[in-house]
């Protein structure tokens, strides 16, 4: 990228020092103390002091996500992001109620519309986790958000075995999937629809949010069925070119092209091929608009 600018809201009326340090270390060419939809609009549309950009990336609340959605096309964006989603896959060997409940509520506090789903092969663990969730909600400082999310979008699913958990998890296609089972790698090998996997009880989604290093702009609302998260390739623009070098090559390609154009009824396209077959291949192919070509003509 020839130019990278970053925006983050001010803290107590001033640029947030820790965020500015991170922006500078990441290689920003310009840093603005600006947040929310006003930052999105300024970067996409430009202002008297901010030149417009070609691409917007980064997380935000529902208003930021909607602003990016409306600006898509004028600029490129990373993903259409919805509320944070968390799926905990666990069994009695790899997990206990304290871990599963903590990890569910740790992500449910993102907002009252954040789905938090427990998927397990143990009914006992499922019931114990629901009790532990209630205990934690009585002491968690962010319980107001987390409780609304849990009561409205929380789910507990009991499956027969790991294979069924894979099928259910791939159907849910959650943004974050935390696996705490006897064999977490089974899910790495067999799951296909997820934003990011967090394998084993020593790993958790908060690590991915804050420090572990993988990108955390991830697909939501089942879009993991067809895309992954933000990665370096998103910043690479792929341009192609074509060059036919010989008379023989353009004649061969032109004959195939002529057949396809005739089948599709694209006379102008066909003549682009035919004129080159006549000129470079010495073939007697009539003008594409004169009449429907016969098999002998194009064969």
DRENDO-1510 file (C-alpha; in Angstrom, 1 decimal, always signed):
<recs>
REC; n; res; u; v; w
REC; 1; UNK; +0.0; +0.0; +0.0 .
REC; 2; UNK; +1.5; +3.4; -1.0 .
REC; 3; UNK; -0.3; +5.2; +1.8 .
REC; 4; UNK; -1.8; +3.9; +5.1 .
REC; 5; UNK; -3.8; +6.1; +7.4 .
REC; 6; UNK; -5.3; +5.2; +10.7 .
REC; 7; UNK; -8.2; +6.5; +12.9 .
REC; 8; UNK; -9.0; +5.9; +16.5 .
REC; 9; UNK; -11.2; +7.9; +18.8 .
REC; 10; UNK; -9.6; +10.3; +21.4 .
REC; 11; UNK; -9.4; +9.4; +25.0 .
REC; 12; UNK; -10.4; +12.1; +27.5 .
REC; 13; UNK; -10.1; +14.7; +24.8 .
REC; 14; UNK; -6.7; +13.7; +23.6 .
REC; 15; UNK; -5.2; +11.1; +21.2 .
REC; 16; UNK; -5.0; +7.8; +23.1 .
REC; 17; UNK; -1.2; +7.3; +23.7 .
REC; 18; UNK; -1.2; +3.5; +23.7 .
REC; 19; UNK; -3.2; +3.4; +20.4 .
REC; 20; UNK; -1.0; +6.0; +18.8 .
REC; 21; UNK; +2.0; +4.0; +19.7 .
REC; 22; UNK; +0.5; +0.9; +18.1 .
REC; 23; UNK; -0.5; +2.8; +15.0 .
REC; 24; UNK; +3.0; +4.2; +14.6 .
REC; 25; UNK; +4.6; +0.8; +15.2 .
REC; 26; UNK; +2.3; -0.7; +12.6 .
REC; 27; UNK; +3.6; +1.7; +10.0 .
REC; 28; UNK; +0.9; +4.3; +9.7 .
REC; 29; UNK; +1.7; +7.2; +7.4 .
REC; 30; UNK; -0.9; +9.4; +9.1 .
REC; 31; UNK; -2.7; +9.2; +12.4 .
REC; 32; UNK; -6.0; +10.9; +13.2 .
REC; 33; UNK; -7.8; +11.1; +16.6 .
REC; 34; UNK; -11.2; +10.4; +15.1 .
REC; 35; UNK; -13.6; +7.5; +15.6 .
REC; 36; UNK; -17.0; +6.1; +14.7 .
REC; 37; UNK; -18.9; +6.7; +11.4 .
REC; 38; UNK; -17.3; +10.2; +11.1 .
REC; 39; UNK; -13.9; +8.5; +10.8 .
REC; 40; UNK; -15.3; +6.0; +8.2 .
REC; 41; UNK; -16.8; +8.8; +6.2 .
REC; 42; UNK; -13.8; +11.0; +6.4 .
REC; 43; UNK; -11.5; +8.2; +5.1 .
REC; 44; UNK; -13.8; +7.1; +2.4 .
REC; 45; UNK; -15.1; +10.4; +1.1 .
REC; 46; UNK; -12.2; +12.7; +2.1 .
REC; 47; UNK; -12.2; +16.1; +3.8 .
REC; 48; UNK; -10.3; +19.3; +3.5 .
REC; 49; UNK; -7.5; +17.8; +5.5 .
REC; 50; UNK; -7.9; +14.0; +4.8 .
REC; 51; UNK; -7.4; +12.6; +1.3 .
REC; 52; UNK; -9.8; +9.7; +0.5 .
REC; 53; UNK; -8.5; +6.2; +0.6 .
REC; 54; UNK; -9.2; +3.2; -1.6 .
REC; 55; UNK; -9.9; +0.6; +1.1 .
REC; 56; UNK; -11.3; +0.5; +4.6 .
REC; 57; UNK; -10.5; -2.2; +7.1 .
REC; 58; UNK; -11.0; -2.6; +10.9 .
REC; 59; UNK; -13.7; -3.4; +13.5 .
REC; 60; UNK; -16.4; -1.2; +14.9 .
REC; 61; UNK; -19.8; -1.1; +16.3 .
REC; 62; UNK; -23.1; -1.6; +14.4 .
REC; 63; UNK; -23.0; +2.0; +13.2 .
REC; 64; UNK; -19.5; +1.6; +11.8 .
REC; 65; UNK; -20.4; -1.7; +10.1 .
REC; 66; UNK; -23.4; +0.0; +8.5 .
REC; 67; UNK; -21.3; +3.0; +7.3 .
REC; 68; UNK; -18.8; +0.6; +5.7 .
REC; 69; UNK; -21.7; -1.4; +4.1 .
REC; 70; UNK; -23.1; +1.8; +2.5 .
REC; 71; UNK; -19.7; +2.9; +1.3 .
REC; 72; UNK; -18.8; -0.4; -0.2 .
REC; 73; UNK; -18.3; +0.1; -3.9 .
REC; 74; UNK; -17.0; +3.6; -3.5 .
REC; 75; UNK; -14.2; +2.0; -1.5 .
REC; 76; UNK; -13.2; -1.6; -0.8 .
REC; 77; UNK; -13.8; -3.0; +2.7 .
REC; 78; UNK; -12.6; -6.0; +4.6 .
REC; 79; UNK; -15.9; -7.8; +5.6 .
REC; 80; UNK; -19.5; -7.1; +6.3 .
REC; 81; UNK; -19.3; -7.6; +10.0 .
REC; 82; UNK; -22.1; -8.5; +12.3 .
REC; 83; UNK; -22.2; -9.0; +16.1 .
REC; 84; UNK; -19.5; -11.0; +17.7 .
REC; 85; UNK; -20.3; -14.8; +17.7 .
REC; 86; UNK; -18.8; -17.4; +19.9 .
REC; 87; UNK; -19.2; -21.2; +19.8 .
REC; 88; UNK; -17.7; -23.3; +22.6 .
REC; 89; UNK; -17.2; -27.0; +21.7 .
REC; 90; UNK; -16.4; -29.1; +24.7 .
REC; 91; UNK; -16.5; -32.4; +26.5 .
REC; 92; UNK; -15.9; -33.6; +30.1 .
REC; 93; UNK; -12.3; -34.6; +29.3 .
REC; 94; UNK; -11.1; -31.3; +27.8 .
REC; 95; UNK; -13.2; -28.8; +29.8 .
REC; 96; UNK; -15.2; -28.0; +32.9 .
REC; 97; UNK; -18.1; -25.8; +33.7 .
REC; 98; UNK; -16.0; -22.9; +35.0 .
REC; 99; UNK; -14.0; -22.7; +31.8 .
REC; 100; UNK; -16.9; -23.1; +29.4 .
REC; 101; UNK; -19.1; -20.5; +31.3 .
REC; 102; UNK; -16.3; -18.0; +31.5 .
REC; 103; UNK; -15.5; -18.3; +27.9 .
REC; 104; UNK; -19.1; -17.9; +26.8 .
REC; 105; UNK; -19.7; -14.8; +28.9 .
REC; 106; UNK; -16.3; -13.4; +28.1 .
REC; 107; UNK; -17.5; -12.9; +24.5 .
REC; 108; UNK; -21.2; -12.2; +25.3 .
REC; 109; UNK; -20.1; -9.0; +26.9 .
REC; 110; UNK; -19.4; -7.6; +23.4 .
REC; 111; UNK; -23.0; -6.6; +23.2 .
REC; 112; UNK; -26.6; -7.7; +23.9 .
REC; 113; UNK; -26.9; -9.1; +20.4 .
REC; 114; UNK; -23.8; -11.4; +20.5 .
REC; 115; UNK; -24.6; -15.1; +20.1 .
REC; 116; UNK; -22.9; -17.4; +22.6 .
REC; 117; UNK; -23.4; -21.1; +22.0 .
REC; 118; UNK; -22.3; -24.2; +23.9 .
REC; 119; UNK; -22.0; -27.4; +22.0 .
REC; 120; UNK; -21.1; -30.5; +24.0 .
REC; 121; UNK; -21.4; -34.3; +24.1 .
REC; 122; UNK; -22.1; -34.2; +27.9 .
REC; 123; UNK; -25.5; -33.3; +29.3 .
REC; 124; UNK; -24.0; -33.1; +32.7 .
REC; 125; UNK; -21.5; -30.5; +31.6 .
REC; 126; UNK; -24.2; -28.6; +29.8 .
REC; 127; UNK; -26.3; -28.3; +32.9 .
REC; 128; UNK; -23.4; -27.4; +35.1 .
REC; 129; UNK; -22.3; -24.8; +32.6 .
REC; 130; UNK; -25.7; -23.1; +32.7 .
REC; 131; UNK; -25.5; -23.0; +36.5 .
REC; 132; UNK; -22.1; -21.6; +36.4 .
REC; 133; UNK; -23.2; -18.9; +33.9 .
REC; 134; UNK; -25.8; -17.7; +36.4 .
REC; 135; UNK; -23.2; -17.6; +39.2 .
REC; 136; UNK; -20.8; -15.5; +37.0 .
REC; 137; UNK; -23.6; -13.2; +35.9 .
REC; 138; UNK; -24.1; -12.3; +39.6 .
REC; 139; UNK; -20.5; -11.0; +39.9 .
REC; 140; UNK; -19.4; -10.0; +36.3 .
REC; 141; UNK; -19.1; -6.2; +36.0 .
REC; 142; UNK; -20.3; -6.4; +32.4 .
REC; 143; UNK; -23.3; -8.6; +33.3 .
REC; 144; UNK; -25.9; -6.2; +31.9 .
REC; 145; UNK; -24.6; -6.8; +28.4 .
REC; 146; UNK; -23.7; -10.4; +28.8 .
REC; 147; UNK; -27.0; -11.4; +30.4 .
REC; 148; UNK; -29.0; -9.8; +27.6 .
REC; 149; UNK; -26.9; -11.6; +25.0 .
REC; 150; UNK; -27.1; -15.0; +26.9 .
REC; 151; UNK; -30.8; -14.8; +27.5 .
REC; 152; UNK; -31.7; -13.7; +23.9 .
REC; 153; UNK; -29.1; -15.4; +21.8 .
REC; 154; UNK; -27.5; -18.1; +24.1 .
REC; 155; UNK; -27.9; -21.7; +23.2 .
REC; 156; UNK; -26.9; -25.0; +24.7 .
REC; 157; UNK; -26.7; -28.0; +22.3 .
REC; 158; UNK; -26.0; -31.6; +23.3 .
REC; 159; UNK; -24.7; -33.9; +20.5 .
REC; 160; UNK; -24.2; -37.6; +20.3 .
REC; 161; UNK; -20.5; -37.6; +19.5 .
REC; 162; UNK; -17.6; -35.5; +18.0 .
REC; 163; UNK; -18.8; -36.2; +14.4 .
REC; 164; UNK; -22.2; -34.8; +15.1 .
REC; 165; UNK; -20.6; -31.8; +16.8 .
REC; 166; UNK; -18.6; -31.1; +13.6 .
REC; 167; UNK; -21.8; -31.2; +11.5 .
REC; 168; UNK; -23.6; -28.9; +13.9 .
REC; 169; UNK; -20.6; -26.5; +14.1 .
REC; 170; UNK; -20.2; -26.3; +10.4 .
REC; 171; UNK; -23.9; -25.5; +10.0 .
REC; 172; UNK; -23.6; -22.7; +12.7 .
REC; 173; UNK; -20.4; -21.4; +10.9 .
REC; 174; UNK; -19.5; -19.2; +13.9 .
REC; 175; UNK; -17.0; -16.4; +13.9 .
REC; 176; UNK; -15.1; -17.8; +16.9 .
REC; 177; UNK; -15.0; -21.5; +17.7 .
REC; 178; UNK; -13.3; -22.6; +20.9 .
REC; 179; UNK; -12.6; -26.3; +21.1 .
REC; 180; UNK; -11.9; -27.8; +24.5 .
REC; 181; UNK; -12.2; -31.6; +24.0 .
REC; 182; UNK; -10.1; -34.7; +24.4 .
REC; 183; UNK; -8.9; -34.3; +20.8 .
REC; 184; UNK; -9.1; -30.7; +19.6 .
REC; 185; UNK; -7.2; -31.5; +16.5 .
REC; 186; UNK; -10.1; -33.7; +15.3 .
REC; 187; UNK; -12.0; -30.5; +14.8 .
REC; 188; UNK; -9.1; -28.8; +13.0 .
REC; 189; UNK; -9.0; -31.7; +10.6 .
REC; 190; UNK; -12.7; -32.0; +10.0 .
REC; 191; UNK; -14.4; -28.6; +10.3 .
REC; 192; UNK; -14.6; -26.3; +7.3 .
REC; 193; UNK; -16.9; -23.4; +8.3 .
REC; 194; UNK; -15.5; -21.0; +10.9 .
REC; 195; UNK; -13.8; -17.7; +11.3 .
REC; 196; UNK; -11.1; -18.9; +13.6 .
REC; 197; UNK; -10.5; -22.0; +15.7 .
REC; 198; UNK; -9.0; -21.8; +19.2 .
REC; 199; UNK; -7.8; -25.3; +20.2 .
REC; 200; UNK; -7.4; -26.6; +23.7 .
REC; 201; UNK; -8.2; -25.3; +27.1 .
REC; 202; UNK; -5.0; -23.2; +27.2 .
REC; 203; UNK; -6.3; -21.2; +24.3 .
REC; 204; UNK; -9.2; -18.8; +24.3 .
REC; 205; UNK; -10.9; -16.2; +22.1 .
REC; 206; UNK; -9.7; -13.3; +24.2 .
REC; 207; UNK; -6.1; -14.2; +23.3 .
REC; 208; UNK; -7.1; -13.9; +19.7 .
REC; 209; UNK; -8.9; -10.6; +20.4 .
REC; 210; UNK; -5.9; -9.0; +22.1 .
REC; 211; UNK; -2.5; -10.6; +21.8 .
REC; 212; UNK; -2.0; -14.0; +20.1 .
REC; 213; UNK; -1.2; -12.5; +16.7 .
REC; 214; UNK; -3.7; -13.8; +14.2 .
REC; 215; UNK; -5.9; -11.3; +12.5 .
REC; 216; UNK; -9.2; -10.9; +14.3 .
REC; 217; UNK; -11.4; -9.3; +11.6 .
REC; 218; UNK; -13.5; -12.5; +10.9 .
REC; 219; UNK; -16.6; -13.5; +9.1 .
REC; 220; UNK; -20.0; -13.5; +10.9 .
REC; 221; UNK; -23.6; -14.4; +10.1 .
REC; 222; UNK; -22.7; -17.7; +8.4 .
REC; 223; UNK; -20.4; -16.0; +5.9 .
REC; 224; UNK; -17.7; -18.4; +7.1 .
REC; 225; UNK; -19.3; -20.8; +4.7 .
REC; 226; UNK; -17.6; -19.0; +1.8 .
REC; 227; UNK; -14.9; -16.7; +3.1 .
REC; 228; UNK; -12.2; -16.5; +5.8 .
REC; 229; UNK; -11.1; -13.6; +7.8 .
REC; 230; UNK; -9.0; -10.6; +6.8 .
REC; 231; UNK; -5.5; -11.6; +5.7 .
REC; 232; UNK; -2.5; -10.1; +3.9 .
REC; 233; UNK; -3.9; -11.2; +0.5 .
REC; 234; UNK; -6.8; -8.8; +1.0 .
REC; 235; UNK; -4.4; -5.9; +0.5 .
REC; 236; UNK; -3.0; -7.3; -2.8 .
REC; 237; UNK; -4.7; -6.3; -6.0 .
REC; 238; UNK; -4.4; -8.9; -8.7 .
REC; 239; UNK; -4.2; -7.6; -12.2 .
REC; 240; UNK; -4.0; -9.8; -15.3 .
REC; 241; UNK; -2.8; -9.4; -18.8 .
REC; 242; UNK; -2.8; -11.5; -22.0 .
REC; 243; UNK; -0.5; -11.5; -25.0 .
REC; 244; UNK; -0.8; -14.0; -28.0 .
REC; 245; UNK; +2.6; -14.2; -29.7 .
REC; 246; UNK; +2.3; -16.2; -32.9 .
REC; 247; UNK; +0.0; -16.5; -35.9 .
REC; 248; UNK; -0.6; -20.1; -35.2 .
REC; 249; UNK; -1.7; -19.4; -31.6 .
REC; 250; UNK; -4.1; -16.7; -32.4 .
REC; 251; UNK; -5.6; -18.8; -35.2 .
REC; 252; UNK; -6.1; -21.8; -32.9 .
REC; 253; UNK; -7.6; -19.7; -30.1 .
REC; 254; UNK; -9.7; -17.7; -32.6 .
REC; 255; UNK; -11.3; -20.8; -34.1 .
REC; 256; UNK; -12.4; -22.0; -30.6 .
REC; 257; UNK; -13.6; -18.5; -29.7 .
REC; 258; UNK; -15.6; -18.3; -33.0 .
REC; 259; UNK; -17.4; -21.5; -32.2 .
REC; 260; UNK; -18.4; -20.4; -28.7 .
REC; 261; UNK; -19.5; -17.0; -30.0 .
REC; 262; UNK; -21.7; -18.6; -32.6 .
REC; 263; UNK; -23.3; -20.9; -30.0 .
REC; 264; UNK; -24.0; -17.9; -27.8 .
REC; 265; UNK; -25.2; -15.6; -30.6 .
REC; 266; UNK; -22.6; -12.9; -30.0 .
REC; 267; UNK; -21.8; -11.8; -33.5 .
REC; 268; UNK; -19.6; -8.9; -32.6 .
REC; 269; UNK; -17.5; -11.1; -30.2 .
REC; 270; UNK; -17.3; -13.7; -33.0 .
REC; 271; UNK; -16.0; -11.2; -35.5 .
REC; 272; UNK; -13.2; -10.2; -33.2 .
REC; 273; UNK; -12.0; -13.8; -33.5 .
REC; 274; UNK; -12.9; -14.3; -37.1 .
REC; 275; UNK; -11.0; -11.3; -38.4 .
REC; 276; UNK; -7.8; -12.6; -36.8 .
REC; 277; UNK; -8.4; -16.2; -38.1 .
REC; 278; UNK; -8.7; -14.7; -41.6 .
REC; 279; UNK; -5.8; -12.3; -41.3 .
REC; 280; UNK; -3.2; -14.5; -39.4 .
REC; 281; UNK; -4.4; -18.0; -40.3 .
REC; 282; UNK; -5.6; -17.5; -43.9 .
REC; 283; UNK; -8.9; -19.2; -43.2 .
REC; 284; UNK; -12.0; -18.2; -45.1 .
REC; 285; UNK; -14.4; -17.4; -42.3 .
REC; 286; UNK; -17.2; -15.1; -43.4 .
REC; 287; UNK; -18.2; -12.0; -41.4 .
REC; 288; UNK; -20.0; -13.1; -38.3 .
REC; 289; UNK; -23.1; -11.1; -39.0 .
REC; 290; UNK; -23.6; -12.3; -42.6 .
REC; 291; UNK; -25.3; -15.6; -41.7 .
REC; 292; UNK; -25.2; -18.3; -39.1 .
REC; 293; UNK; -21.9; -20.1; -39.7 .
REC; 294; UNK; -22.0; -23.7; -40.9 .
REC; 295; UNK; -20.2; -26.5; -39.3 .
REC; 296; UNK; -17.8; -26.6; -42.3 .
REC; 297; UNK; -17.1; -22.9; -41.9 .
REC; 298; UNK; -16.0; -23.0; -38.3 .
REC; 299; UNK; -14.7; -26.6; -38.0 .
</recs>
